[in-house]
């Protein structure tokens, strides 16, 4: 598991390596990485740790630059206390198959345990895309404002809720994260607006399927609240809006 502190340290080391590569003209001088999953929640203090880091980038050019940072084994690229930060690209990883991750990279770390970076290009689950609204709502946390090359953007809680809401129902940890997000406060009107923007670029059948996943997860979430003797007016209203706008059409 990756703690918040370790994640901050790891991204700082990657930025050091990126700075060396950028100074050689190998990669661009600025690279934007949007964190969309549990790594985001760990950095915001909503989770204590995460098993992996989910990143979405804007295009294949950014992906290639990131891959150079992650996998380049050159001994000239030592960072921190003279260590080499090297990730291995995994072929045929389950996330590539199930979630549509473009590339999966693993850092082998016998001291701190291995972990992976799951990198998506523009879209997640071959559907929900990194939109201009998401980019505008994202923030750079203070811990990363002095990085030289990497621009670490944390998407909003609402956008994480949407990304996690359209994953497989079998992913129990996403249900737990949705519950955490609900506890921290979600503006469901933002998610509804984003869904309305997302439906045009996505094929109709695919969009209907994704909304169906979100709808089913929300019903599970409502049942969990009911078992605890709790009720969320915002969640109930959002479920009704989904039924009226998308599900029962």
C-alpha positions as CSV (number, residue, x, y, z in Angstrom):
1,X,0.0,0.0,0.0
2,X,1.2,3.5,-0.8
3,X,0.8,6.1,2.0
4,X,0.2,9.8,1.3
5,X,3.8,10.5,2.4
6,X,5.3,7.9,0.2
7,X,3.2,9.0,-2.8
8,X,4.5,12.6,-2.3
9,X,8.1,11.4,-2.1
10,X,7.7,9.1,-5.2
11,X,6.2,11.8,-7.4
12,X,9.0,14.2,-6.3
13,X,11.6,11.6,-7.3
14,X,9.9,11.2,-10.7
15,X,9.9,14.9,-11.2
16,X,13.7,14.9,-10.5
17,X,14.2,12.3,-13.1
18,X,11.9,14.2,-15.5
19,X,14.0,17.3,-14.9
20,X,17.1,15.5,-16.0
21,X,15.4,14.2,-19.2
22,X,13.9,17.5,-20.0
23,X,17.3,19.2,-19.7
24,X,18.5,16.8,-22.3
25,X,15.6,17.6,-24.6
26,X,14.2,14.1,-24.4
27,X,10.8,15.1,-23.0
28,X,8.8,18.3,-22.8
29,X,9.5,20.8,-20.1
30,X,6.0,20.5,-18.6
31,X,3.8,17.3,-18.4
32,X,0.3,17.3,-16.9
33,X,-0.8,14.2,-15.0
34,X,-4.4,14.0,-13.7
35,X,-4.9,11.7,-10.7
36,X,-8.4,10.2,-10.8
37,X,-8.5,7.4,-8.2
38,X,-7.5,6.3,-4.7
39,X,-4.1,8.0,-5.1
40,X,-6.0,11.3,-5.4
41,X,-8.1,10.5,-2.3
42,X,-4.9,9.6,-0.3
43,X,-3.3,12.9,-1.2
44,X,-6.5,14.7,-0.1
45,X,-6.4,12.8,3.2
46,X,-9.6,10.9,2.5
47,X,-7.9,7.5,2.5
48,X,-4.8,6.5,4.5
49,X,-3.2,4.6,1.6
50,X,-3.8,3.2,-1.9
51,X,-2.8,0.0,-3.6
52,X,-2.2,1.7,-7.0
53,X,-2.2,5.1,-8.7
54,X,-4.6,5.9,-11.5
55,X,-3.5,8.6,-13.9
56,X,-5.2,10.0,-17.0
57,X,-3.2,12.0,-19.6
58,X,-4.5,14.1,-22.4
59,X,-2.9,12.3,-25.4
60,X,-0.4,9.7,-26.5
61,X,2.4,12.2,-26.7
62,X,2.1,12.8,-23.0
63,X,2.0,9.0,-22.4
64,X,5.2,8.5,-24.3
65,X,7.0,11.2,-22.3
66,X,5.7,9.7,-19.0
67,X,6.8,6.2,-20.1
68,X,10.3,7.6,-20.8
69,X,10.4,9.0,-17.2
70,X,9.2,5.8,-15.7
71,X,11.2,3.2,-17.7
72,X,14.4,4.8,-18.8
73,X,17.2,2.8,-17.0
74,X,20.1,5.1,-17.8
75,X,22.6,5.3,-15.0
76,X,22.9,9.1,-15.6
77,X,19.4,9.5,-14.3
78,X,20.0,8.9,-10.6
79,X,17.9,11.0,-8.3
80,X,17.4,11.7,-4.6
81,X,20.2,9.9,-2.7
82,X,21.7,8.4,-5.9
83,X,19.0,5.9,-6.6
84,X,17.5,5.0,-10.0
85,X,13.7,5.2,-10.2
86,X,12.7,2.6,-12.7
87,X,9.2,1.1,-13.5
88,X,8.5,-2.0,-15.6
89,X,5.8,-1.8,-18.2
90,X,3.4,-4.7,-17.8
91,X,1.8,-6.4,-20.8
92,X,-1.7,-7.9,-20.6
93,X,-2.4,-6.5,-17.1
94,X,-6.0,-7.1,-15.9
95,X,-6.7,-3.4,-15.8
96,X,-5.8,-3.1,-19.4
97,X,-8.4,-5.6,-20.2
98,X,-11.1,-4.7,-17.7
99,X,-10.8,-0.9,-17.4
100,X,-9.2,0.0,-20.7
101,X,-6.0,1.3,-19.1
102,X,-3.6,2.2,-21.9
103,X,-0.5,1.1,-20.0
104,X,0.3,-0.3,-16.6
105,X,3.7,0.2,-15.0
106,X,5.0,-1.5,-11.9
107,X,7.7,-0.3,-9.6
108,X,9.6,-3.2,-8.0
109,X,10.4,-2.1,-4.4
110,X,11.5,-4.9,-2.1
111,X,11.8,-2.4,0.8
112,X,8.5,-0.6,0.6
113,X,6.5,-3.2,-1.4
114,X,5.7,-3.0,-5.1
115,X,2.9,-0.8,-6.6
116,X,1.5,0.1,-10.0
117,X,0.7,3.1,-12.0
118,X,-2.4,2.6,-14.2
119,X,-2.3,5.2,-17.0
120,X,-5.2,6.0,-19.2
121,X,-5.1,8.2,-22.3
122,X,-8.1,10.6,-22.5
123,X,-10.7,8.0,-21.6
124,X,-11.4,5.5,-18.8
125,X,-13.3,2.3,-19.4
126,X,-13.4,3.2,-23.1
127,X,-16.0,5.8,-22.2
128,X,-15.8,8.6,-19.6
129,X,-13.3,11.2,-20.9
130,X,-11.1,13.8,-19.3
131,X,-13.1,16.8,-20.2
132,X,-12.3,20.6,-20.1
133,X,-14.6,20.9,-17.1
134,X,-12.7,18.2,-15.2
135,X,-9.4,20.0,-16.0
136,X,-10.8,23.3,-14.8
137,X,-12.1,21.7,-11.6
138,X,-8.8,20.0,-10.8
139,X,-6.2,21.5,-8.4
140,X,-2.5,21.3,-7.8
141,X,-1.9,20.5,-4.1
142,X,0.6,22.7,-2.4
143,X,3.1,19.8,-2.0
144,X,3.5,19.7,-5.8
145,X,3.5,23.4,-6.7
146,X,7.3,23.6,-6.8
147,X,7.8,20.6,-9.1
148,X,9.9,21.4,-12.2
149,X,8.4,19.3,-14.9
150,X,5.4,17.3,-13.6
151,X,2.1,19.1,-13.1
152,X,0.2,16.9,-10.6
153,X,-3.5,17.7,-11.0
154,X,-6.1,16.2,-8.6
155,X,-9.5,16.0,-10.2
156,X,-12.5,17.0,-8.0
157,X,-14.3,14.7,-5.7
158,X,-17.3,14.9,-8.0
159,X,-15.2,13.7,-11.0
160,X,-13.7,10.9,-8.9
161,X,-17.2,9.9,-7.9
162,X,-18.2,9.7,-11.6
163,X,-15.1,7.7,-12.6
164,X,-15.5,5.2,-9.7
165,X,-19.2,5.0,-10.3
166,X,-18.9,3.5,-13.8
167,X,-16.5,0.7,-12.9
168,X,-17.6,-2.9,-12.4
169,X,-20.0,-3.7,-9.7
170,X,-17.6,-6.4,-8.5
171,X,-15.1,-3.8,-7.4
172,X,-16.1,-3.6,-3.7
173,X,-13.4,-1.0,-2.9
174,X,-15.0,1.5,-5.3
175,X,-18.3,1.2,-3.3
176,X,-16.3,1.9,-0.2
177,X,-14.7,4.9,-1.8
178,X,-18.1,6.2,-3.1
179,X,-19.3,6.1,0.5
180,X,-16.3,8.0,1.7
181,X,-16.9,10.6,-1.0
182,X,-20.5,10.9,0.0
183,X,-19.5,11.5,3.6
184,X,-17.2,14.3,2.5
185,X,-19.9,16.1,0.5
186,X,-20.6,15.8,-3.2
187,X,-22.3,18.4,-5.5
188,X,-24.4,16.0,-7.6
189,X,-25.4,18.8,-10.0
190,X,-21.8,18.9,-11.2
191,X,-21.9,15.2,-11.9
192,X,-25.2,15.5,-13.7
193,X,-23.9,18.3,-15.9
194,X,-20.8,16.3,-16.7
195,X,-22.9,13.3,-17.7
196,X,-24.8,15.4,-20.1
197,X,-21.6,16.6,-21.7
198,X,-20.1,13.1,-21.8
199,X,-23.1,11.5,-23.6
200,X,-22.4,13.0,-27.0
201,X,-18.8,11.8,-27.6
202,X,-19.7,8.3,-26.4
203,X,-21.6,5.8,-28.5
204,X,-25.2,5.6,-27.4
205,X,-25.2,1.9,-26.3
206,X,-21.9,2.4,-24.5
207,X,-23.1,5.5,-22.7
208,X,-26.3,3.7,-21.7
209,X,-24.3,0.8,-20.3
210,X,-22.0,3.1,-18.3
211,X,-24.9,5.0,-16.8
212,X,-26.5,1.7,-15.9
213,X,-23.4,0.8,-13.9
214,X,-23.5,4.1,-12.1
215,X,-27.2,3.7,-11.4
216,X,-26.8,0.2,-10.0
217,X,-23.9,1.4,-7.7
218,X,-26.0,4.3,-6.4
219,X,-28.8,1.9,-5.5
220,X,-26.2,-0.2,-3.6
221,X,-25.0,2.9,-1.9
222,X,-28.5,3.9,-0.9
223,X,-29.1,0.4,0.5
224,X,-25.9,0.6,2.6
225,X,-27.1,4.0,4.0
226,X,-30.5,2.5,4.8
227,X,-28.9,-0.4,6.7
228,X,-27.1,2.2,8.8
229,X,-30.3,4.1,9.4
230,X,-29.1,6.9,7.2
231,X,-30.4,8.8,4.3
232,X,-28.9,11.2,1.8
233,X,-31.3,13.7,0.2
234,X,-28.6,14.6,-2.4
235,X,-28.1,11.0,-3.4
236,X,-31.8,10.3,-3.6
237,X,-32.3,13.3,-5.8
238,X,-29.4,12.3,-8.1
239,X,-30.9,8.8,-8.5
240,X,-34.3,10.3,-9.4
241,X,-32.5,12.6,-12.0
242,X,-30.7,9.6,-13.5
243,X,-34.0,7.8,-13.8
244,X,-35.7,10.7,-15.4
245,X,-32.9,11.8,-17.7
246,X,-31.2,8.5,-18.7
247,X,-32.3,5.2,-17.2
248,X,-36.0,5.1,-18.0
249,X,-35.9,6.8,-21.4
